[in-house]
Amino acid sequence: MTHLFTEFDDLSGLKKQYHYQDGKLIERTEQYVEPILDYAAALRNAEEYKRQGIKNSLWHAAVIPPIVALKWLNEHGFNMMTASAKEVARFIERNPDYHYLKTTTGRIA
């Protein structure tokens, strides 16, 4: 496998590595998500944040890192970029493996 180049996006933390093997271009994407998931957990435990969001009709339901959106597309065929907010919320509720992305303890869909 021949490494061609690496891209890094400072804003999202996405790192993409491009390789060439057997006449095929291979892309590998990684993202350090611990700070993002810590942020989601902190919001999930902040009752006042939830109350203010509901009061102002801006309930923040989830934090979804780009690498998770890519995983959904590759493993489940679900494209959150073209889905409505309600469809994304339903997808998270239907898949308990992704409840860690929620910023609230209640149901979101």
DSSP file (Angstrom, degrees, kcal/mol; ACC not computed):
  #  RESIDUE AA STRUCTURE BP1 BP2  ACC     N-H-->O    O-->H-N    N-H-->O    O-->H-N    TCO  KAPPA ALPHA  PHI   PSI    X-CA   Y-CA   Z-CA
    1    1 A M              0   0    0      0, 0.0     2,-0.6     0, 0.0    20,-0.2   0.000 360.0 360.0 360.0 128.5    0.0    0.0    0.0
    2    2 A T  E     -A   20   0A   0     18,-2.6    18,-2.4     0, 0.0     2,-0.4  -0.882 360.0-136.9-103.9 122.8    1.4    3.4   -1.1
    3    3 A H  E     +A   19   0A   0     -2,-0.6    16,-0.2    16,-0.2     3,-0.1  -0.659  22.9 179.2 -78.2 126.6    0.6    6.4    1.0
    4    4 A L  E     -     0   0A   0     14,-3.0     2,-0.3    -2,-0.4    -1,-0.2   0.913  54.0 -43.1 -93.1 -58.4   -0.3    9.3   -1.2
    5    5 A F  E     -A   18   0A   0     13,-1.0    13,-2.7     2,-0.0     2,-0.4  -0.982  44.2-126.8-166.0 168.3   -1.1   12.2    1.1
    6    6 A T  E     -A   17   0A   0     -2,-0.3     2,-0.4    11,-0.2    11,-0.2  -0.980  15.0-160.9-127.1 137.8   -3.0   13.2    4.3
    7    7 A E  E     -A   16   0A   0      9,-3.1     9,-2.6    -2,-0.4     2,-0.4  -0.919   5.5-169.0-114.4 144.5   -5.5   16.0    4.8
    8    8 A F  E     -A   15   0A   0     -2,-0.4     2,-0.7     7,-0.2     7,-0.2  -0.989  10.7-155.1-136.1 128.6   -6.4   17.4    8.2
    9    9 A D     >  -     0   0    0      5,-2.7     4,-2.6    -2,-0.4     5,-0.5  -0.892   3.0-163.6-102.6 110.0   -9.4   19.8    8.9
   10   10 A D  T  4 S+     0   0    0     -2,-0.7    -1,-0.2     1,-0.2     5,-0.0   0.834  86.2  55.2 -61.6 -34.1   -8.6   21.9   12.0
   11   11 A L  T  4 S+     0   0    0      1,-0.2    -1,-0.2     3,-0.1    -2,-0.0   0.940 123.0  21.6 -68.1 -48.5  -12.3   22.9   12.4
   12   12 A S  T  4 S-     0   0    0      2,-0.1    -2,-0.2    53,-0.0    -1,-0.2   0.664  97.1-126.4 -94.8 -18.5  -13.8   19.4   12.5
   13   13 A G     <  +     0   0    0     -4,-2.6    19,-0.7     1,-0.3     2,-0.3   0.592  55.5 153.2  80.2  10.5  -10.8   17.4   13.5
   14   14 A L  E     - B   0  31A   0     -5,-0.5    -5,-2.7    17,-0.2     2,-0.5  -0.576  26.9-165.5 -76.6 133.3  -11.2   15.1   10.5
   15   15 A K  E     -AB   8  30A   0     15,-2.9    15,-2.5    -2,-0.3     2,-0.5  -0.984   3.5-169.4-120.1 123.2   -8.1   13.4    9.3
   16   16 A K  E     -AB   7  29A   0     -9,-2.6    -9,-3.1    -2,-0.5     2,-0.4  -0.954   2.2-167.1-116.6 128.9   -8.2   11.8    5.8
   17   17 A Q  E     -AB   6  28A   0     11,-2.8    11,-2.7    -2,-0.5     2,-0.5  -0.951   7.2-154.5-114.7 133.4   -5.4    9.5    4.6
   18   18 A Y  E     +AB   5  27A   0    -13,-2.7   -14,-3.0    -2,-0.4   -13,-1.0  -0.919  16.7 175.3-111.9 130.2   -5.3    8.5    0.9
   19   19 A H  E     -AB   3  26A   0      7,-3.0     7,-3.2    -2,-0.5     2,-0.4  -0.878  22.1-141.4-129.2 160.1   -3.5    5.3   -0.2
   20   20 A Y  E     +AB   2  25A   0    -18,-2.4   -18,-2.6    -2,-0.3     2,-0.3  -0.993  29.4 159.0-124.7 126.1   -3.1    3.5   -3.5
   21   21 A Q  E >   - B   0  24A   0      3,-2.5     3,-1.8    -2,-0.4    -2,-0.1  -0.964  64.5 -10.5-151.2 131.0   -3.2   -0.3   -3.6
   22   22 A D  T 3  S-     0   0    0     -2,-0.3     3,-0.1     1,-0.3    -1,-0.0   0.848 127.9 -51.8  51.6  41.7   -3.9   -2.8   -6.4
   23   23 A G  T 3  S+     0   0    0      1,-0.2     2,-0.4     0, 0.0    -1,-0.3   0.600 116.7 111.8  76.3  11.6   -5.1   -0.1   -8.7
   24   24 A K  E <   -B   21   0A   0     -3,-1.8    -3,-2.5     2,-0.0     2,-0.5  -0.923  65.0-131.8-121.8 144.6   -7.6    1.4   -6.2
   25   25 A L  E     -B   20   0A   0     -2,-0.4     2,-0.5    -5,-0.2    -5,-0.2  -0.827  26.2-163.0 -90.2 125.9   -7.7    4.6   -4.3
   26   26 A I  E     -B   19   0A   0     -7,-3.2    -7,-3.0    -2,-0.5     2,-0.5  -0.944   4.6-164.8-115.6 128.2   -8.3    4.0   -0.6
   27   27 A E  E     -B   18   0A   0     -2,-0.5     2,-0.5    -9,-0.2    -9,-0.2  -0.947   1.9-169.4-113.3 130.2   -9.5    6.7    1.7
   28   28 A R  E     -B   17   0A   0    -11,-2.7   -11,-2.8    -2,-0.5     2,-0.4  -0.983   6.8-163.1-119.7 126.6   -9.4    6.3    5.5
   29   29 A T  E     +B   16   0A   0     -2,-0.5     2,-0.3   -13,-0.2   -13,-0.2  -0.914  11.2 173.7-114.6 134.8  -11.1    8.9    7.7
   30   30 A E  E     -B   15   0A   0    -15,-2.5   -15,-2.9    -2,-0.4     2,-0.3  -0.939   7.0-174.1-133.1 155.6  -10.5    9.4   11.4
   31   31 A Q  E     -B   14   0A   0     -2,-0.3     2,-0.8   -17,-0.2   -17,-0.2  -0.959  26.5-131.9-151.9 135.7  -11.7   11.9   14.0
   32   32 A Y        +     0   0    0    -19,-0.7     4,-0.2    -2,-0.3    -2,-0.0  -0.785  35.4 168.1 -84.0 109.3  -10.8   12.5   17.6
   33   33 A V     >  +     0   0    0     -2,-0.8     4,-2.5     1,-0.1     3,-0.3   0.439  40.4 102.8-109.1  -0.9  -14.3   12.8   19.1
   34   34 A E  H  > S+     0   0    0      1,-0.2     4,-2.4     2,-0.2     5,-0.2   0.898  84.8  47.7 -54.5 -46.7  -13.7   12.7   22.9
   35   35 A P  H  > S+     0   0    0      0, 0.0     4,-1.9     0, 0.0    -1,-0.2   0.883 112.5  50.6 -62.8 -34.9  -14.2   16.4   23.5
   36   36 A I  H  > S+     0   0    0     -3,-0.3     4,-2.0     2,-0.2    -2,-0.2   0.914 112.8  45.0 -66.8 -42.9  -17.4   16.4   21.4
   37   37 A L  H  X S+     0   0    0     -4,-2.5     4,-2.2     2,-0.2    -1,-0.2   0.843 110.8  53.6 -72.3 -33.1  -18.8   13.5   23.3
   38   38 A D  H  X S+     0   0    0     -4,-2.4     4,-2.3    -5,-0.3    -1,-0.2   0.896 108.4  51.5 -63.5 -39.9  -17.8   15.1   26.6
   39   39 A Y  H  X S+     0   0    0     -4,-1.9     4,-2.2     2,-0.2    -2,-0.2   0.918 108.9  49.7 -62.2 -45.2  -19.6   18.2   25.5
   40   40 A A  H  X S+     0   0    0     -4,-2.0     4,-2.2     1,-0.2    -2,-0.2   0.905 111.4  49.5 -61.7 -41.7  -22.8   16.2   24.7
   41   41 A A  H  X S+     0   0    0     -4,-2.2     4,-1.5     2,-0.2    -1,-0.2   0.898 109.1  51.7 -65.3 -40.6  -22.6   14.5   28.1
   42   42 A A  H  < S+     0   0    0     -4,-2.3     4,-0.3     1,-0.2    -2,-0.2   0.912 112.4  45.8 -62.8 -42.3  -22.2   17.8   29.9
   43   43 A L  H >< S+     0   0    0     -4,-2.2     3,-1.2     1,-0.2     7,-0.2   0.877 108.2  57.1 -67.4 -37.0  -25.3   19.2   28.1
   44   44 A R  H 3< S+     0   0    0     -4,-2.2    61,-0.3     1,-0.3    -1,-0.2   0.830 109.8  45.5 -62.1 -32.2  -27.3   16.0   28.8
   45   45 A N  T 3< S+     0   0    0     -4,-1.5     2,-1.0    -3,-0.1    -1,-0.3   0.426  91.3  92.7 -92.3   0.3  -26.6   16.5   32.6
   46   46 A A    <>  -     0   0    0     -3,-1.2     4,-1.6    -4,-0.3     3,-0.3  -0.783  50.0-178.3-100.1  94.7  -27.5   20.3   32.6
   47   47 A E  H  > S+     0   0    0     -2,-1.0     4,-2.6     1,-0.2    -1,-0.2   0.867  81.8  56.0 -60.3 -38.2  -31.2   20.5   33.4
   48   48 A E  H  > S+     0   0    0      1,-0.2     4,-2.7     2,-0.2    -1,-0.2   0.880 103.7  54.7 -64.2 -37.0  -31.2   24.3   33.1
   49   49 A Y  H  > S+     0   0    0     -3,-0.3     4,-2.1     2,-0.2    -1,-0.2   0.926 110.5  46.0 -60.5 -45.2  -29.9   24.1   29.6
   50   50 A K  H  X S+     0   0    0     -4,-1.6     4,-2.4    -7,-0.2     5,-0.2   0.938 112.6  50.1 -62.9 -47.9  -32.8   21.8   28.6
   51   51 A R  H  X S+     0   0    0     -4,-2.6     4,-2.6     1,-0.2    -2,-0.2   0.918 111.8  47.1 -58.3 -46.1  -35.4   24.0   30.3
   52   52 A Q  H  X S+     0   0    0     -4,-2.7     4,-2.1     1,-0.2    -1,-0.2   0.884 111.2  52.2 -64.9 -38.6  -34.1   27.2   28.6
   53   53 A G  H  <>S+     0   0    0     -4,-2.1     5,-3.2    -5,-0.2    -2,-0.2   0.926 112.3  44.0 -62.9 -45.3  -34.0   25.4   25.2
   54   54 A I  H ><5S+     0   0    0     -4,-2.4     3,-1.3     3,-0.2    -2,-0.2   0.917 112.7  52.9 -65.5 -42.9  -37.6   24.2   25.5
   55   55 A K  H 3<5S+     0   0    0     -4,-2.6    -1,-0.2     1,-0.3    -2,-0.2   0.875 114.8  41.0 -59.7 -38.7  -38.7   27.6   26.8
   56   56 A N  T 3<5S-     0   0    0     -4,-2.1    -1,-0.3    -5,-0.2    -2,-0.2   0.272 113.3-116.0 -94.3  10.2  -37.2   29.4   23.8
   57   57 A S  T < 5S+     0   0    0     -3,-1.3    -3,-0.2    -4,-0.1    -4,-0.1   0.821  88.5 108.6  57.5  34.5  -38.3   26.7   21.3
   58   58 A L      < +     0   0    0     -5,-3.2     2,-0.6    -6,-0.2    -4,-0.2  -0.450  44.9 176.3-133.9  60.4  -34.7   25.8   20.5
   59   59 A W        -     0   0    0     -6,-0.2     2,-0.7    -5,-0.1    -9,-0.1  -0.570  23.6-144.2 -74.5 116.0  -34.3   22.4   22.1
   60   60 A H        +     0   0    0     -2,-0.6    43,-0.1   -11,-0.2     3,-0.1  -0.723  24.8 175.4 -81.2 111.9  -30.8   21.1   21.4
   61   61 A A        -     0   0    0     -2,-0.7    42,-2.4     1,-0.2    43,-0.5   0.803  51.1  -3.8 -95.7 -32.1  -31.3   17.4   20.9
   62   62 A A  B     -C  102   0B   0     40,-0.3     2,-0.5    41,-0.2    -1,-0.2  -0.994  46.6-135.9-160.1 158.7  -28.0   15.9   19.9
   63   63 A V        -     0   0    0     38,-2.5   -23,-0.1    -2,-0.3    -3,-0.0  -0.991  26.2-171.0-119.5 120.5  -24.4   16.5   18.9
   64   64 A I        -     0   0    0     -2,-0.5    -2,-0.0     4,-0.0     5,-0.0  -0.916  12.5-145.7-121.2 107.6  -23.3   14.5   15.9
   65   65 A P    >>  -     0   0    0      0, 0.0     4,-1.7     0, 0.0     3,-1.0  -0.359  26.1-115.9 -65.6 149.1  -19.6   14.4   14.9
   66   66 A P  H 3> S+     0   0    0      0, 0.0     4,-2.1     0, 0.0     5,-0.2   0.835 114.6  59.4 -54.8 -34.8  -18.9   14.2   11.1
   67   67 A I  H 3> S+     0   0    0      1,-0.2     4,-1.9     2,-0.2     5,-0.1   0.848 104.7  50.4 -66.1 -31.6  -17.2   10.8   11.5
   68   68 A V  H <> S+     0   0    0     -3,-1.0     4,-2.7     2,-0.2    -1,-0.2   0.895 107.8  52.5 -71.2 -40.4  -20.5    9.5   12.9
   69   69 A A  H  X S+     0   0    0     -4,-1.7     4,-1.9     1,-0.2    11,-0.3   0.896 110.4  48.8 -60.2 -39.5  -22.5   10.9   10.0
   70   70 A L  H  X S+     0   0    0     -4,-2.1     4,-2.4     2,-0.2    -1,-0.2   0.886 109.8  51.5 -66.9 -39.3  -20.1    9.1    7.7
   71   71 A K  H  X>S+     0   0    0     -4,-1.9     4,-3.2     2,-0.2     5,-0.5   0.915 108.3  51.9 -63.4 -43.0  -20.5    5.9    9.6
   72   72 A W  I  X>S+     0   0    0     -4,-2.7     4,-2.0     1,-0.2     6,-1.6   0.913 111.3  47.6 -59.1 -42.4  -24.3    6.2    9.3
   73   73 A L  I  X5S+     0   0    0     -4,-1.9     4,-0.6     4,-0.3    -2,-0.2   0.925 118.5  39.4 -65.7 -44.5  -24.0    6.6    5.6
   74   74 A N  I  <5S+     0   0    0     -4,-2.4    -2,-0.2     2,-0.1    -1,-0.2   0.881 127.8  29.8 -74.6 -39.6  -21.6    3.7    5.1
   75   75 A E  I  <5S+     0   0    0     -4,-3.2    -3,-0.2    -5,-0.2    -2,-0.2   0.781 135.6  21.5 -94.7 -28.9  -23.2    1.2    7.6
   76   76 A H  I  <<S-     0   0    0     -4,-2.0    -3,-0.2    -5,-0.5    -2,-0.1   0.526  91.6-124.4-117.4 -10.2  -26.9    2.1    7.6
   77   77 A G     << +     0   0    0     -5,-0.9     2,-0.6    -4,-0.6    -4,-0.3   0.696  64.2 140.7  71.2  17.9  -27.3    4.0    4.3
   78   78 A F        -     0   0    0     -6,-1.6     2,-0.9    -7,-0.1    -1,-0.2  -0.853  38.1-161.7 -99.5 117.2  -28.7    6.9    6.3
   79   79 A N    >>  -     0   0    0     -2,-0.6     3,-1.1     1,-0.2     4,-0.8  -0.831   7.9-175.5-100.8 101.0  -27.6   10.3    4.9
   80   80 A M  T 34 S+     0   0    0     -2,-0.9    -1,-0.2   -11,-0.3     8,-0.1   0.704  78.5  68.9 -69.6 -17.9  -28.2   12.8    7.7
   81   81 A M  T 34 S+     0   0    0      1,-0.2    -1,-0.2   -12,-0.1    -2,-0.0   0.759 110.1  32.6 -72.9 -23.5  -27.2   15.7    5.4
   82   82 A T  T <4 S+     0   0    0     -3,-1.1    -1,-0.2     2,-0.1    -2,-0.2   0.479 104.5  92.8-107.6  -5.9  -30.3   15.2    3.2
   83   83 A A  S  < S-     0   0    0     -4,-0.8     2,-0.1     1,-0.1    -5,-0.0  -0.489  78.9-110.5 -86.1 157.4  -32.6   14.1    6.0
   84   84 A S     >  -     0   0    0     -2,-0.2     4,-2.1     1,-0.1     5,-0.2  -0.375  31.7-106.6 -77.7 165.3  -34.8   16.4    8.1
   85   85 A A  H  > S+     0   0    0      1,-0.2     4,-2.4     2,-0.2     5,-0.2   0.874 122.5  54.2 -60.1 -37.4  -34.1   17.1   11.7
   86   86 A K  H  > S+     0   0    0      2,-0.2     4,-2.4     1,-0.2    -1,-0.2   0.893 107.1  50.0 -64.7 -40.3  -37.1   15.0   12.7
   87   87 A E  H  > S+     0   0    0      2,-0.2     4,-2.3     1,-0.2    -2,-0.2   0.888 110.8  49.6 -65.4 -39.2  -35.7   12.0   10.6
   88   88 A V  H  X S+     0   0    0     -4,-2.1     4,-2.2     2,-0.2    -2,-0.2   0.931 111.2  49.3 -64.7 -45.2  -32.3   12.4   12.3
   89   89 A A  H  X S+     0   0    0     -4,-2.4     4,-2.4     1,-0.2    -2,-0.2   0.909 111.6  49.1 -60.7 -42.7  -33.9   12.4   15.7
   90   90 A R  H  X S+     0   0    0     -4,-2.4     4,-2.6     2,-0.2    -1,-0.2   0.897 108.6  53.8 -62.9 -40.4  -36.0    9.3   14.9
   91   91 A F  H  X S+     0   0    0     -4,-2.3     4,-1.0     1,-0.2    -2,-0.2   0.921 110.5  46.3 -60.8 -44.2  -32.8    7.6   13.6
   92   92 A I  H  < S+     0   0    0     -4,-2.2     3,-0.5     1,-0.2     6,-0.4   0.923 113.4  48.9 -64.8 -43.8  -31.1    8.2   16.9
   93   93 A E  H  < S+     0   0    0     -4,-2.4    -2,-0.2     1,-0.2    -1,-0.2   0.874 110.7  50.5 -64.1 -37.9  -34.1    7.1   19.0
   94   94 A R  H  < S+     0   0    0     -4,-2.6    -1,-0.2     1,-0.2    -2,-0.2   0.702 108.5  56.9 -73.0 -19.4  -34.5    3.9   17.0
   95   95 A N    ><  -     0   0    0     -4,-1.0     3,-2.6    -3,-0.5    -1,-0.2  -0.830  63.8-172.1-118.2  92.2  -30.8    3.0   17.4
   96   96 A P  G >  S+     0   0    0      0, 0.0     3,-1.5     0, 0.0     4,-0.3   0.727  81.0  73.8 -57.0 -22.0  -29.9    2.8   21.1
   97   97 A D  G 3  S+     0   0    0      1,-0.3     3,-0.3     2,-0.1    -5,-0.1   0.712  99.6  46.7 -63.4 -17.7  -26.2    2.5   20.2
   98   98 A Y  G X  S+     0   0    0     -3,-2.6     3,-1.7    -6,-0.4    -1,-0.3   0.262  76.8 103.0-108.9  10.9  -26.3    6.2   19.3
   99   99 A H  G X   +     0   0    0     -3,-1.5     3,-1.6     1,-0.3    -1,-0.2   0.732  67.2  75.4 -65.3 -20.5  -28.1    7.5   22.4
  100  100 A Y  G 3  S+     0   0    0     -3,-0.3    -1,-0.3     1,-0.3    -2,-0.1   0.664  87.3  62.8 -65.1 -14.0  -24.7    8.8   23.6
  101  101 A L  G <  S+     0   0    0     -3,-1.7   -38,-2.5    -9,-0.1    -1,-0.3   0.637  81.2 106.3 -82.5 -15.5  -25.0   11.6   21.1
  102  102 A K  B <   -C   62   0B   0     -3,-1.6   -40,-0.3    -4,-0.2   -58,-0.2  -0.341  56.7-158.4 -68.9 144.6  -28.2   13.0   22.8
  103  103 A T  S    S+     0   0    0    -42,-2.4     2,-0.3   -60,-0.1   -57,-0.2   0.160  77.4  53.4-105.1  15.8  -27.9   16.2   24.7
  104  104 A T  S    S-     0   0    0    -43,-0.5   -60,-0.1     2,-0.2   -59,-0.1  -0.967  73.7-135.3-143.9 157.8  -31.0   15.4   26.7
  105  105 A T  S    S+     0   0    0     -2,-0.3     3,-0.1   -61,-0.3    -1,-0.1   0.654  83.0  75.9 -89.1 -15.9  -32.2   12.5   28.8
  106  106 A G  S    S-     0   0    0      1,-0.2    -2,-0.2     2,-0.0     2,-0.2  -0.178  97.2 -73.5 -86.3-178.9  -35.7   12.4   27.4
  107  107 A R        -     0   0    0      1,-0.1    -1,-0.2     2,-0.1    -2,-0.1  -0.493  35.1-167.6 -72.3 145.5  -37.0   11.2   24.1
  108  108 A I              0   0    0    -19,-0.2   -18,-0.1    -2,-0.2    -1,-0.1   0.448 360.0 360.0-113.7  -4.4  -36.2   13.4   21.1
  109  109 A A              0   0    0    -20,-0.2   -19,-0.1   -19,-0.1    -2,-0.1   0.335 360.0 360.0-145.4 360.0  -38.5   12.0   18.5
